Amino acid sequence: MVLKTFGWSFAVTALGLVAAVFYGGWTAFGLVAILTILEVSLSFDNAVVNAGVLKKMSEFWQKIFLTIGILIAVFGMRLVFPVVIVSITAQLGPIEAVDLALNDHARYEELVTDAHPAIAAFGGMFLLMIFLDFIFEDRDIRWLAWLERPLAKLGKIDMLAACVALIILLIAATTFAVNAHQYGGVYVDKSSTVLLAGVAGVVTYMVVGGLSGFFEEKLEEDEEREQEAEEEARRTGKPVSATKLVGKAAFFMFMYLEVLDASFSFDGVIGAFAVSNDPVVIALGLGIGAMYVRSLTVYLVRQGTLDDYVYLEHGAHYAIGALAVILLVTIQYEVPEVVTGLIGVALIAWSFWSSVRRNQRLRAHEEKEVALAANEV
């Protein structure tokens, strides 16, 4: 099971490290290895949340997620995205931006860092919407009941998550963005940029998340009709047509996963410049890490880990909320990547431990009931 799920990740690791040696020697090898560990440590909560979505999809779409999805994640977000950002912010042509990335690493890092407020605002608001929608939803299973119960009651107010997110965006734009730190110690007003990027993050979440949710509901309705049709077919002997909404539902959930992965990758891409400013080294390291996150997502789905440890998804969403806040704070202040990673790992570890204790209590309760039943007999 492990080899089947992580086989491609192991292969990509070997190829990536060999490519690093040929590209920049053993120094590049070490940098790629560090970046891989950085990406995995920062994105474990990403894997848990992805698994919650991916488990609703067929095996075919799980394979698409691991093939086409990884190409988008590695080449799109870890290699092409920073170059596109540089091209837009510096008003350079695509060829000029690529030439700058390959031949003037210091200037390339400067321009990507300059674009950080907009990147952080977009990613932070997208992730914040995910967290708020989760925390305001009424759930049968609650991890921190003292907090989640009153928030679920508040969640009955329409559009509350969007309102809270926009209020936080206004605070961030008027507090952090006014003195957004740029390369070289210069402070400039980035309020309008942060506002625009943050609103774009909220709109992106509402469009992609709304479409995926819409088609998921349509799929559930269609499955119910299909079951009724199958029962009718058994009585009449008539053939039953297959559902046509699976493709649409799966496609938009796939798109949602890709945007989610993009938002998670923002802090990793920016933070990678603390290790290296070579775009090839960054792409290799973060790309290998992204592959492991993909494989871990599928592993969690196939092992049914989220069903066995029911608080894991809660812990991952709390980690998302923490990451969203950290991204907004980094508009002005630097936050070490190790802090971001440790907060996420700590929250997920806490939720895992809570899940284990819950399972032990349920098991003890079941054993007690069995013993009582046996005594009565």
Secondary structure, 3 states (H helix, E strand, C coil): CHHHHHHHHHHHHHHHHHHHHHHHHHHHHHHHHHHHHHHHHHHHHHHHHHHHHHCCCCHHHHHHHHCHHHHHHHHHHHHHHHHHHHHHHCCCCHHHHHHHHHHCHHHHHHHHHHCHHHHHHHHHHHHHHHHHHHHCCCCCCCCCHHHHHHHHHHCCCCCHHHHHHHHHHHHHHHHCHHHEECCCCCEECCHHHHHHHHHHHHHHHHHHHHHHHHHHHHHHHHHHHHHHHHHHHHHHCCCCCCCCCHHHHHHHHHHHHHHHHHHHHHHHHHHHCCCCCCHHHHHHHHHHHHHHHHHHHHHHHHHCHHHHCCCHHHHHHHHHHHHHHHHHHCCCCCCCHHHHHHHHHHHHHHHHHHHHHHHHHHHHHHHHHHHHHHHHC
